[in-house]
Amino acid sequence: MELTSGSMARVPTVVIQPTKGLFHLELGALWQYRELLYFLAWRDMKARYAQTVIGVGWAIIQPLFTMVIFTVIFGKFARMPSDGLPYPVFAYVALIPWTYFARSIERSGNSLVGETGLVKKVYFPRLILPISATIAGLLDFIISFVVLLGMMAWYGFAPTWGILALPLFLLLILFTAVSVSLWLSSLNTRYRDISYVIPFLTQVWMYASPVVYPVSVVPERWRLLYSLNPMAGVIEGFRWSLLGKKSPDFIIMALSATAVLFIFLTGLVYFKRTERTFADIL
């Protein structure tokens, strides 16, 4: 069958051009490609435990064993204060959001480099890759959270009205992971050292966050600076909403949320500015 020049003219043409302008972010494209986002997140969830003996049990082993080590070293030997809470629960309720955050930025930080073939061959909003890698970790979070509920029942902690705020803190940690991953994933395309920096960064960041100690041990003169740590507000919020500890310092939480917003906005702008060169660099 021959195509005449008239029929050829009616064939639609799609032109893909790099975005222009500092704040031309095209966030609406994420909604248009939402099915791809769901598929990539689901693929990462299945691939994580493919051909493993323990399977999803790995989602429990790491935070549980880390909690035991922290309880022995910091709870028994170092006598670290825990705001009057049993140290195992005090540590585990912080390890759940922290483990999710650490794993998320490790996966999402390498998401663009790991999908080089996809980035070079097909057009789609590149933001989908770090976001899907972050969402994929929610399965591990849910499994670890079920174990926490069992620990709370064992130690006699009953849910309080503060648990109603838990979804807000879950959204905050998801937002925090996405914000940091925007910087790490885009920088990793230019500087492959970032893949080596991420494990070191998460290790140092954990001890700079109130995982093994409460915020109350931080001297008052350093509280303002300490509050700029995005994970400080998240972890304090989890302990307050789940364990019913005394009300957290809302100034710390507000400053932490502000820091997350700043990281997100600057990371989003930088990501979109460098997005046009991903296929060339990778």
PASEBA-1860 file (N, C-alpha, C; in nm, 3 decimals):
! residues 282
1> MELTSGSM> 0.085/-0.120/0.000/0.000/0.000/0.000/0.088/0.124/0.000 ~ 0.063/0.211/-0.094/0.144/0.331/-0.104/0.079/0.444/-0.026 ~ 0.162/0.524/0.035/0.115/0.641/0.109/0.140/0.764/0.025 ~ 0.037/0.838/-0.003/0.052/0.961/-0.078/0.108/1.070/0.010 ~ 0.151/1.175/-0.053/0.205/1.287/0.024/0.100/1.349/0.113 ~ -0.027/1.341/0.070/-0.134/1.397/0.153/-0.157/1.317/0.279 ~ -0.150/1.179/0.264/-0.169/1.095/0.382/-0.051/1.104/0.477 ~ 0.069/1.121/0.420/0.187/1.137/0.504/0.179/1.264/0.587
9> ARVPTVVI> 0.119/1.367/0.532/0.110/1.495/0.602/0.019/1.487/0.723 ~ -0.074/1.388/0.719/-0.169/1.378/0.830/-0.115/1.297/0.947 ~ 0.001/1.236/0.933/0.061/1.159/1.042/0.109/1.255/1.151 ~ 0.061/1.239/1.276/0.101/1.333/1.382/0.251/1.322/1.412 ~ 0.310/1.432/1.444/0.452/1.438/1.477/0.469/1.490/1.619 ~ 0.548/1.418/1.697/0.577/1.458/1.835/0.720/1.508/1.842 ~ 0.737/1.627/1.887/0.870/1.686/1.899/0.907/1.694/2.046 ~ 1.019/1.634/2.083/1.066/1.635/2.222/1.179/1.735/2.233
17> QPTKGLFH> 1.162/1.835/2.314/1.262/1.938/2.331/1.295/1.953/2.479 ~ 1.416/1.995/2.511/1.451/2.020/2.651/1.372/2.138/2.704 ~ 1.342/2.132/2.834/1.267/2.241/2.895/1.353/2.365/2.904 ~ 1.286/2.478/2.905/1.355/2.606/2.912/1.301/2.682/3.032 ~ 1.388/2.761/3.091/1.346/2.838/3.207/1.380/2.768/3.336 ~ 1.412/2.845/3.436/1.458/2.788/3.563/1.350/2.710/3.635 ~ 1.224/2.756/3.627/1.117/2.693/3.703/1.015/2.626/3.612 ~ 1.056/2.589/3.492/0.968/2.513/3.403/0.983/2.365/3.438
25> LELGALWQ> 0.906/2.318/3.534/0.930/2.188/3.595/0.849/2.074/3.535 ~ 0.736/2.105/3.469/0.653/2.003/3.404/0.611/1.892/3.499 ~ 0.564/1.928/3.615/0.522/1.826/3.712/0.397/1.753/3.667 ~ 0.318/1.816/3.580/0.199/1.749/3.530/0.229/1.624/3.451 ~ 0.350/1.614/3.396/0.388/1.496/3.319/0.394/1.371/3.407 ~ 0.418/1.390/3.536/0.420/1.274/3.627/0.284/1.206/3.629 ~ 0.179/1.284/3.626/0.044/1.227/3.626/0.016/1.154/3.495 ~ 0.062/1.208/3.384/0.041/1.145/3.255/0.112/1.010/3.246
33> YRELLYFL> 0.224/0.998/3.315/0.302/0.874/3.311/0.288/0.797/3.443 ~ 0.177/0.811/3.510/0.158/0.748/3.641/0.161/0.596/3.632 ~ 0.115/0.539/3.521/0.117/0.394/3.508/0.260/0.342/3.504 ~ 0.348/0.416/3.439/0.490/0.378/3.438/0.548/0.385/3.578 ~ 0.508/0.487/3.654/0.554/0.501/3.792/0.512/0.380/3.875 ~ 0.386/0.338/3.862/0.337/0.221/3.936/0.412/0.095/3.894 ~ 0.435/0.080/3.764/0.501/-0.041/3.714/0.644/-0.051/3.766 ~ 0.718/0.060/3.760/0.858/0.058/3.805/0.867/0.031/3.956
41> AWRDMKAR> 0.776/0.091/4.033/0.776/0.067/4.177/0.745/-0.080/4.208 ~ 0.645/-0.136/4.138/0.608/-0.276/4.159/0.720/-0.370/4.115 ~ 0.787/-0.335/4.004/0.899/-0.416/3.956/1.011/-0.418/4.059 ~ 1.042/-0.303/4.119/1.148/-0.296/4.220/1.112/-0.378/4.343 ~ 0.984/-0.377/4.381/0.941/-0.455/4.497/0.961/-0.604/4.473 ~ 0.924/-0.651/4.355/0.938/-0.794/4.325/1.084/-0.834/4.307 ~ 1.160/-0.748/4.243/1.300/-0.782/4.216/1.384/-0.786/4.342 ~ 1.342/-0.711/4.444/1.422/-0.702/4.566/1.435/-0.838/4.634
49> YAQTVIGV> 1.331/-0.918/4.630/1.333/-1.046/4.702/1.327/-1.166/4.608 ~ 1.352/-1.142/4.480/1.354/-1.254/4.385/1.472/-1.346/4.415 ~ 1.447/-1.477/4.413/1.549/-1.580/4.433/1.623/-1.564/4.567 ~ 1.548/-1.528/4.669/1.606/-1.521/4.803/1.543/-1.629/4.890 ~ 1.617/-1.674/4.989/1.568/-1.782/5.076/1.470/-1.728/5.178 ~ 1.503/-1.617/5.241/1.419/-1.561/5.347/1.310/-1.472/5.290 ~ 1.331/-1.414/5.173/1.230/-1.330/5.111/1.210/-1.200/5.186 ~ 1.083/-1.168/5.214/1.051/-1.042/5.281/1.101/-1.040/5.425
57> GWAIIQPL> 1.150/-1.154/5.474/1.205/-1.157/5.608/1.323/-1.064/5.626 ~ 1.390/-1.031/5.514/1.502/-0.937/5.523/1.456/-0.799/5.565 ~ 1.329/-0.767/5.541/1.276/-0.637/5.585/1.269/-0.629/5.736 ~ 1.266/-0.744/5.803/1.258/-0.747/5.949/1.395/-0.765/6.012 ~ 1.479/-0.846/5.949/1.606/-0.884/6.009/1.695/-0.763/6.037 ~ 1.712/-0.676/5.938/1.806/-0.565/5.956/1.767/-0.471/6.070 ~ 1.645/-0.416/6.072/1.613/-0.327/6.186/1.605/-0.401/6.318 ~ 1.562/-0.528/6.316/1.549/-0.603/6.441/1.686/-0.632/6.502
65> FTMVIFTV> 1.780/-0.678/6.422/1.914/-0.706/6.473/1.987/-0.578/6.511 ~ 1.964/-0.473/6.435/2.024/-0.344/6.471/1.970/-0.296/6.605 ~ 1.841/-0.315/6.628/1.781/-0.277/6.756/1.843/-0.354/6.871 ~ 1.869/-0.484/6.853/1.929/-0.565/6.958/2.070/-0.514/6.989 ~ 2.148/-0.485/6.885/2.284/-0.434/6.905/2.282/-0.299/6.977 ~ 2.193/-0.211/6.933/2.184/-0.079/6.997/2.140/-0.091/7.142 ~ 2.049/-0.185/7.170/2.002/-0.203/7.307/2.115/-0.247/7.399 ~ 2.199/-0.339/7.349/2.311/-0.389/7.431/2.416/-0.280/7.449
73> IFGKFARM> 2.455/-0.215/7.339/2.567/-0.120/7.345/2.525/0.012/7.408 ~ 2.417/0.071/7.357/2.377/0.203/7.404/2.282/0.198/7.523 ~ 2.195/0.096/7.525/2.100/0.087/7.636/2.159/0.028/7.762 ~ 2.240/-0.078/7.750/2.295/-0.146/7.866/2.432/-0.091/7.906 ~ 2.524/-0.084/7.811/2.661/-0.045/7.843/2.675/0.106/7.859 ~ 2.628/0.183/7.760/2.645/0.329/7.764/2.540/0.399/7.848 ~ 2.433/0.325/7.885/2.325/0.383/7.967/2.267/0.509/7.902 ~ 2.242/0.502/7.776/2.186/0.615/7.703/2.042/0.638/7.749
81> PSDGLPYP> 2.005/0.763/7.780/1.866/0.788/7.821/1.769/0.763/7.707 ~ 1.646/0.727/7.743/1.544/0.698/7.641/1.410/0.762/7.675 ~ 1.415/0.875/7.744/1.292/0.949/7.780/1.193/0.863/7.858 ~ 1.246/0.771/7.940/1.159/0.688/8.023/1.094/0.571/7.951 ~ 1.131/0.549/7.825/1.073/0.439/7.747/1.166/0.319/7.749 ~ 1.112/0.197/7.738/1.200/0.080/7.723/1.290/0.097/7.601 ~ 1.419/0.077/7.619/1.512/0.110/7.511/1.486/0.031/7.383 ~ 1.450/-0.098/7.389/1.425/-0.169/7.262/1.316/-0.103/7.178
89> VFAYVALI> 1.206/-0.061/7.241/1.099/0.004/7.166/1.143/0.143/7.123 ~ 1.213/0.213/7.212/1.264/0.347/7.181/1.351/0.345/7.055 ~ 1.439/0.245/7.045/1.529/0.237/6.931/1.458/0.187/6.806 ~ 1.371/0.087/6.822/1.308/0.026/6.704/1.212/0.122/6.635 ~ 1.140/0.203/6.713/1.046/0.295/6.651/1.118/0.403/6.571 ~ 1.244/0.427/6.602/1.324/0.521/6.523/1.392/0.451/6.406 ~ 1.426/0.323/6.423/1.493/0.250/6.317/1.401/0.222/6.198 ~ 1.272/0.212/6.222/1.179/0.186/6.111/1.183/0.299/6.009
97> PWTYFARS> 1.156/0.425/6.048/1.165/0.532/5.947/1.307/0.552/5.897 ~ 1.407/0.534/5.987/1.544/0.555/5.941/1.586/0.452/5.837 ~ 1.554/0.325/5.860/1.590/0.220/5.765/1.522/0.243/5.631 ~ 1.396/0.283/5.635/1.326/0.315/5.510/1.395/0.430/5.437 ~ 1.431/0.533/5.511/1.497/0.649/5.451/1.632/0.612/5.390 ~ 1.713/0.537/5.466/1.846/0.501/5.419/1.840/0.413/5.295 ~ 1.752/0.313/5.296/1.741/0.226/5.180/1.686/0.301/5.059 ~ 1.596/0.393/5.084/1.534/0.468/4.973/1.635/0.555/4.902
105> IERSGNSL> 1.716/0.629/4.978/1.811/0.717/4.910/1.924/0.636/4.845 ~ 1.951/0.517/4.898/2.053/0.433/4.833/2.003/0.383/4.698 ~ 1.876/0.337/4.694/1.820/0.289/4.567/1.795/0.403/4.470 ~ 1.733/0.510/4.519/1.697/0.621/4.430/1.820/0.698/4.386 ~ 1.923/0.705/4.470/2.045/0.774/4.432/2.114/0.710/4.314 ~ 2.095/0.579/4.298/2.155/0.506/4.185/2.052/0.472/4.077 ~ 1.933/0.528/4.087/1.825/0.489/3.996/1.851/0.530/3.852 ~ 1.903/0.649/3.830/1.928/0.695/3.693/2.043/0.617/3.629
113> VGETGLVK> 2.149/0.597/3.705/2.263/0.521/3.653/2.224/0.376/3.627 ~ 2.142/0.321/3.714/2.098/0.182/3.697/2.004/0.161/3.581 ~ 1.939/0.265/3.534/1.845/0.255/3.422/1.898/0.329/3.301 ~ 2.029/0.319/3.276/2.092/0.390/3.165/2.026/0.357/3.031 ~ 2.002/0.229/3.006/1.942/0.189/2.880/1.805/0.248/2.860 ~ 1.725/0.253/2.964/1.591/0.309/2.956/1.596/0.460/2.932 ~ 1.687/0.528/2.999/1.699/0.673/2.985/1.742/0.710/2.844 ~ 1.828/0.632/2.784/1.881/0.666/2.652/1.785/0.633/2.538
121> KVYFPRLI> 1.693/0.538/2.560/1.613/0.488/2.449/1.470/0.544/2.446 ~ 1.413/0.575/2.561/1.272/0.610/2.568/1.255/0.742/2.640 ~ 1.159/0.823/2.592/1.129/0.947/2.663/1.024/0.922/2.770 ~ 1.046/0.973/2.886/0.951/0.977/2.997/1.008/1.075/3.099 ~ 0.926/1.128/3.186/0.979/1.219/3.288/1.081/1.146/3.376 ~ 1.202/1.193/3.378/1.308/1.124/3.452/1.283/1.125/3.603 ~ 1.199/1.215/3.648/1.165/1.219/3.790/1.102/1.089/3.837 ~ 1.044/1.014/3.744/0.977/0.890/3.780/1.074/0.790/3.842
129> LPISATIA> 1.198/0.789/3.796/1.294/0.688/3.843/1.328/0.701/3.991 ~ 1.373/0.818/4.040/1.400/0.828/4.184/1.274/0.816/4.269 ~ 1.161/0.865/4.218/1.037/0.856/4.296/0.992/0.711/4.308 ~ 0.996/0.635/4.199/0.953/0.495/4.205/1.044/0.413/4.296 ~ 1.174/0.442/4.294/1.267/0.372/4.383/1.238/0.402/4.529 ~ 1.189/0.522/4.556/1.153/0.558/4.693/1.024/0.489/4.736 ~ 0.925/0.485/4.648/0.797/0.421/4.680/0.814/0.272/4.703 ~ 0.906/0.209/4.631/0.924/0.064/4.641/0.961/0.020/4.782
137> GLLDFIIS> 1.022/0.108/4.860/1.062/0.072/4.996/0.948/0.069/5.096 ~ 0.829/0.111/5.055/0.716/0.114/5.148/0.675/-0.026/5.194 ~ 0.699/-0.127/5.110/0.665/-0.263/5.150/0.748/-0.305/5.271 ~ 0.878/-0.276/5.269/0.964/-0.307/5.384/0.916/-0.232/5.507 ~ 0.877/-0.107/5.488/0.830/-0.026/5.601/0.707/-0.089/5.665 ~ 0.614/-0.133/5.584/0.489/-0.191/5.637/0.518/-0.319/5.715 ~ 0.607/-0.403/5.661/0.640/-0.529/5.729/0.707/-0.501/5.863 ~ 0.801/-0.407/5.865/0.868/-0.372/5.991/0.771/-0.310/6.090
145> FVVLLGMM> 0.674/-0.236/6.039/0.576/-0.171/6.126/0.489/-0.274/6.198 ~ 0.457/-0.384/6.131/0.379/-0.490/6.196/0.455/-0.547/6.315 ~ 0.587/-0.565/6.300/0.669/-0.612/6.412/0.666/-0.511/6.526 ~ 0.669/-0.384/6.494/0.662/-0.280/6.597/0.532/-0.289/6.675 ~ 0.422/-0.314/6.608/0.294/-0.327/6.678/0.299/-0.442/6.779 ~ 0.367/-0.551/6.740/0.382/-0.662/6.834/0.466/-0.624/6.954 ~ 0.573/-0.548/6.932/0.658/-0.502/7.042/0.581/-0.407/7.133 ~ 0.500/-0.320/7.077/0.421/-0.227/7.157/0.323/-0.304/7.246
153> AWYGFAPT> 0.261/-0.408/7.191/0.169/-0.490/7.270/0.244/-0.562/7.382 ~ 0.366/-0.610/7.353/0.446/-0.681/7.453/0.483/-0.591/7.569 ~ 0.518/-0.466/7.539/0.558/-0.373/7.644/0.440/-0.292/7.699 ~ 0.321/-0.320/7.653/0.201/-0.258/7.710/0.174/-0.117/7.664 ~ 0.213/-0.083/7.543/0.184/0.050/7.488/0.053/0.045/7.411 ~ -0.043/0.124/7.455/-0.172/0.134/7.386/-0.171/0.258/7.298 ~ -0.230/0.250/7.178/-0.234/0.366/7.090/-0.307/0.484/7.155 ~ -0.258/0.603/7.133/-0.322/0.725/7.182/-0.375/0.804/7.063
161> WGILALPL> -0.437/0.916/7.091/-0.490/0.997/6.982/-0.380/1.049/6.890 ~ -0.255/1.048/6.939/-0.144/1.095/6.857/-0.120/1.010/6.734 ~ -0.171/0.883/6.735/-0.149/0.796/6.620/-0.220/0.849/6.496 ~ -0.317/0.938/6.515/-0.386/0.997/6.401/-0.292/1.083/6.317 ~ -0.184/1.130/6.379/-0.088/1.213/6.306/0.018/1.130/6.235 ~ 0.016/0.996/6.254/0.119/0.911/6.194/0.123/0.921/6.042 ~ 0.008/0.922/5.971/0.016/0.936/5.824/0.089/1.063/5.780 ~ 0.079/1.170/5.858/0.149/1.293/5.823/0.300/1.274/5.830
169> FLLLILFT> 0.345/1.204/5.933/0.488/1.179/5.948/0.538/1.079/5.842 ~ 0.451/0.986/5.802/0.488/0.894/5.694/0.504/0.970/5.563 ~ 0.414/1.063/5.537/0.428/1.147/5.417/0.553/1.233/5.425 ~ 0.585/1.279/5.546/0.703/1.363/5.562/0.830/1.286/5.533 ~ 0.839/1.161/5.579/0.961/1.084/5.552/0.969/1.045/5.405 ~ 0.854/1.018/5.343/0.853/0.990/5.199/0.899/1.113/5.122 ~ 0.851/1.229/5.163/0.889/1.355/5.099/1.037/1.383/5.120 ~ 1.087/1.351/5.241/1.229/1.372/5.271/1.317/1.283/5.183
177> AVSVSLWL> 1.280/1.156/5.170/1.358/1.064/5.087/1.360/1.108/4.941 ~ 1.245/1.151/4.890/1.239/1.198/4.751/1.325/1.323/4.734 ~ 1.318/1.414/4.831/1.393/1.540/4.821/1.543/1.515/4.813 ~ 1.594/1.430/4.902/1.737/1.401/4.902/1.777/1.325/4.776 ~ 1.689/1.234/4.730/1.722/1.154/4.612/1.729/1.238/4.485 ~ 1.658/1.350/4.480/1.668/1.437/4.363/1.810/1.489/4.346 ~ 1.872/1.527/4.455/2.011/1.573/4.450/2.106/1.458/4.418 ~ 2.092/1.347/4.492/2.187/1.239/4.478/2.181/1.174/4.340
185> SSLNTRYR> 2.060/1.150/4.289/2.047/1.082/4.160/2.100/1.167/4.046 ~ 2.072/1.297/4.048/2.120/1.384/3.941/2.272/1.405/3.950 ~ 2.324/1.420/4.072/2.468/1.434/4.088/2.542/1.306/4.048 ~ 2.479/1.193/4.070/2.542/1.065/4.041/2.564/1.044/3.892 ~ 2.484/1.111/3.809/2.504/1.099/3.665/2.632/1.168/3.620 ~ 2.673/1.270/3.692/2.794/1.345/3.657/2.916/1.295/3.734 ~ 2.895/1.264/3.862/3.006/1.225/3.948/2.975/1.087/4.008 ~ 3.036/0.984/3.954/3.005/0.848/3.998/3.056/0.820/4.139
193> DISYVIPF> 3.132/0.913/4.195/3.173/0.896/4.335/3.054/0.897/4.429 ~ 2.943/0.955/4.384/2.826/0.966/4.470/2.778/0.828/4.515 ~ 2.790/0.728/4.429/2.747/0.594/4.468/2.829/0.540/4.585 ~ 2.953/0.586/4.600/3.035/0.547/4.714/3.010/0.637/4.836 ~ 2.965/0.757/4.809/2.939/0.852/4.917/2.811/0.818/4.992 ~ 2.711/0.764/4.920/2.579/0.742/4.980/2.586/0.652/5.105 ~ 2.652/0.535/5.102/2.658/0.454/5.225/2.727/0.527/5.340 ~ 2.833/0.600/5.310/2.901/0.677/5.414/2.810/0.788/5.467
201> LTQVWMYA> 2.737/0.853/5.377/2.646/0.960/5.417/2.537/0.909/5.510 ~ 2.478/0.796/5.477/2.371/0.742/5.561/2.423/0.700/5.699 ~ 2.545/0.647/5.703/2.601/0.605/5.831/2.624/0.725/5.923 ~ 2.684/0.831/5.868/2.708/0.951/5.947/2.578/1.018/5.984 ~ 2.484/1.023/5.891/2.355/1.090/5.913/2.276/1.021/6.024 ~ 2.289/0.889/6.034/2.215/0.818/6.138/2.257/0.864/6.277 ~ 2.387/0.880/6.298/2.435/0.922/6.430/2.413/1.072/6.453 ~ 2.384/1.144/6.346/2.347/1.285/6.361/2.197/1.302/6.379
209> SPVVYPVS> 2.125/1.192/6.384/1.980/1.193/6.403/1.947/1.123/6.535 ~ 1.832/1.155/6.595/1.798/1.097/6.726/1.749/0.954/6.718 ~ 1.835/0.864/6.668/1.799/0.723/6.657/1.834/0.650/6.786 ~ 1.959/0.665/6.832/2.004/0.594/6.951/1.995/0.680/7.075 ~ 1.958/0.804/7.061/1.948/0.895/7.174/1.829/0.989/7.151 ~ 1.774/1.046/7.257/1.665/1.142/7.241/1.718/1.282/7.212 ~ 1.632/1.367/7.160/1.670/1.505/7.131/1.707/1.579/7.259 ~ 1.654/1.534/7.372/1.678/1.603/7.498/1.824/1.605/7.539
217> VVPERWRL> 1.907/1.514/7.485/2.049/1.513/7.522/2.129/1.617/7.442 ~ 2.069/1.673/7.339/2.137/1.775/7.259/2.138/1.906/7.338 ~ 2.252/1.967/7.360/2.257/2.094/7.436/2.167/2.200/7.372 ~ 2.110/2.284/7.458/2.017/2.385/7.412/2.078/2.476/7.306 ~ 2.205/2.510/7.322/2.266/2.605/7.227/2.282/2.545/7.087 ~ 2.270/2.412/7.075/2.283/2.347/6.945/2.148/2.302/6.890 ~ 2.039/2.322/6.964/1.909/2.271/6.921/1.864/2.331/6.789 ~ 1.885/2.461/6.772/1.840/2.528/6.650/1.911/2.469/6.528
225> LYSLNPMA> 2.041/2.453/6.537/2.117/2.395/6.427/2.079/2.249/6.406 ~ 2.060/2.179/6.516/2.024/2.037/6.508/1.888/2.019/6.440 ~ 1.800/2.116/6.459/1.665/2.107/6.402/1.665/2.111/6.251 ~ 1.773/2.159/6.190/1.779/2.163/6.045/1.798/2.024/5.984 ~ 1.826/1.926/6.067/1.833/1.787/6.021/1.690/1.740/5.992 ~ 1.655/1.710/5.868/1.517/1.673/5.837/1.468/1.550/5.912 ~ 1.557/1.457/5.945/1.516/1.334/6.011/1.489/1.354/6.159 ~ 1.535/1.463/6.216/1.510/1.488/6.357/1.360/1.502/6.384
233> GVIEGFRW> 1.293/1.581/6.304/1.148/1.599/6.321/1.071/1.472/6.291 ~ 1.115/1.396/6.191/1.045/1.273/6.153/1.050/1.171/6.267 ~ 1.169/1.147/6.321/1.186/1.045/6.425/1.114/1.086/6.553 ~ 1.127/1.212/6.590/1.055/1.259/6.709/0.905/1.247/6.689 ~ 0.857/1.274/6.570/0.715/1.261/6.542/0.667/1.118/6.552 ~ 0.747/1.023/6.505/0.711/0.882/6.515/0.703/0.839/6.661 ~ 0.799/0.878/6.741/0.798/0.838/6.883/0.679/0.898/6.956 ~ 0.647/1.021/6.923/0.534/1.086/6.989/0.401/1.022/6.949
241> SLLGKKSP> 0.382/0.998/6.820/0.253/0.948/6.772/0.229/0.802/6.809 ~ 0.336/0.721/6.822/0.320/0.579/6.847/0.335/0.542/6.994 ~ 0.428/0.604/7.063/0.457/0.564/7.200/0.397/0.656/7.305 ~ 0.337/0.765/7.260/0.273/0.855/7.354/0.369/0.925/7.446 ~ 0.495/0.942/7.404/0.591/1.016/7.485/0.547/1.161/7.493 ~ 0.613/1.238/7.576/0.576/1.377/7.591/0.577/1.448/7.457 ~ 0.496/1.550/7.447/0.483/1.621/7.319/0.619/1.666/7.268 ~ 0.645/1.645/7.140/0.776/1.683/7.086/0.790/1.833/7.078
249> DFIIMALS> 0.911/1.877/7.058/0.937/2.018/7.039/0.891/2.055/6.898 ~ 0.778/2.126/6.890/0.721/2.156/6.759/0.806/2.256/6.682 ~ 0.893/2.328/6.751/0.986/2.417/6.681/1.085/2.332/6.601 ~ 1.134/2.224/6.663/1.225/2.133/6.594/1.157/2.073/6.473 ~ 1.031/2.031/6.489/0.960/1.967/6.380/0.932/2.067/6.268 ~ 0.899/2.191/6.303/0.872/2.292/6.201/0.999/2.326/6.123 ~ 1.112/2.339/6.193/1.237/2.368/6.125/1.281/2.251/6.037 ~ 1.259/2.129/6.084/1.294/2.012/6.004/1.210/2.007/5.876
257> ATAVLFIF> 1.080/2.035/5.890/0.992/2.036/5.773/1.033/2.146/5.675 ~ 1.073/2.261/5.728/1.120/2.370/5.641/1.246/2.330/5.567 ~ 1.337/2.260/5.636/1.459/2.214/5.571/1.428/2.115/5.459 ~ 1.330/2.027/5.483/1.290/1.932/5.379/1.236/2.005/5.257 ~ 1.152/2.106/5.281/1.095/2.182/5.170/1.205/2.252/5.090 ~ 1.303/2.306/5.160/1.414/2.372/5.091/1.494/2.273/5.007 ~ 1.524/2.155/5.064/1.597/2.053/4.990/1.518/2.008/4.868 ~ 1.387/1.994/4.884/1.303/1.950/4.773/1.302/2.051/4.659
265> LTGLVYFK> 1.277/2.177/4.691/1.266/2.280/4.588/1.398/2.298/4.513 ~ 1.508/2.307/4.588/1.638/2.324/4.523/1.678/2.198/4.446 ~ 1.648/2.080/4.502/1.679/1.956/4.433/1.597/1.939/4.306 ~ 1.470/1.981/4.311/1.384/1.970/4.194/1.433/2.061/4.081 ~ 1.471/2.182/4.117/1.522/2.275/4.016/1.652/2.223/3.956 ~ 1.743/2.174/4.041/1.870/2.121/3.990/1.847/1.998/3.903 ~ 1.757/1.911/3.945/1.728/1.790/3.868/1.677/1.825/3.729 ~ 1.582/1.919/3.721/1.526/1.956/3.593/1.627/2.030/3.505
273> RTERTFAD> 1.715/2.104/3.568/1.819/2.175/3.491/1.920/2.078/3.430 ~ 1.950/1.971/3.499/2.049/1.875/3.449/1.984/1.760/3.371 ~ 1.853/1.751/3.375/1.783/1.640/3.310/1.813/1.632/3.160 ~ 1.828/1.745/3.097/1.849/1.748/2.952/1.981/1.684/2.910 ~ 2.073/1.665/3.005/2.203/1.608/2.971/2.218/1.464/3.018 ~ 2.115/1.406/3.080/2.127/1.271/3.136/2.166/1.169/3.028 ~ 2.094/1.171/2.916/2.119/1.072/2.811/2.260/1.087/2.754 ~ 2.311/1.207/2.745/2.445/1.229/2.689/2.553/1.183/2.786
281> IL> 2.533/1.213/2.916/2.636/1.179/3.015/2.638/1.029/3.044 ~ 2.518/0.971/3.058/2.510/0.830/3.089/2.556/0.745/2.970
END
